[in-house]
């Protein structure tokens, strides 16, 4: 029981860290979108987030609906000839879920790639372009998407703020005289002296 409780606590902490990290990522993309005056950076990330939510809901609903109907049919008629169609239905369910998840994943990957490519274009940091491409490849090979986030992190580290322009100092029409050309008179006798 204590191992199970520890596993639940570990999962809760992991999910909380992941959510906090994603919120910080969304905020940074929003800030960079405003900084570079390129709304497509944040819009693509926002659309990818919405696609992720929708795809997760669709996959869970599809999985639950088909599996519940498969198991209800499996338990109602428990003859050897009815077991095969139930398992066939479960296999087809997983194939359908994988195809739907893959389609949503491709859309999600393209949106992230577009966001990172815009960020690369505006910032001049090539790591963002690599991260976008690896995220798209990561749809098919999931381990690659982890590598993509390392490239994105390196890109964020390479970002530099644009140099701030020096404040405008208006020049007077008559430049000040240098100390060598200024003349000062003696208050007692009126003789001209250098400053």
Secondary structure, DSSP 4 states (H G I P E B T S, - for coil): -HHHHHHHHHHHHHHHHHHHHHHHHHHHHHHHHHHTT-HHHHHHHHHHHHHHHHHHHHHHHHHHHHHHHHHHHHHH---HHHHHHHHHHHHHHHHHHHHHHHHHHHHHHHHHHHHHHHHHHHH--HHHHHHHHHHHHTTTSHHHHHHHHHHHHHHHHH--PPPPPPPP-PPPSSPPPPTTT-EEE-TTT--EEE-
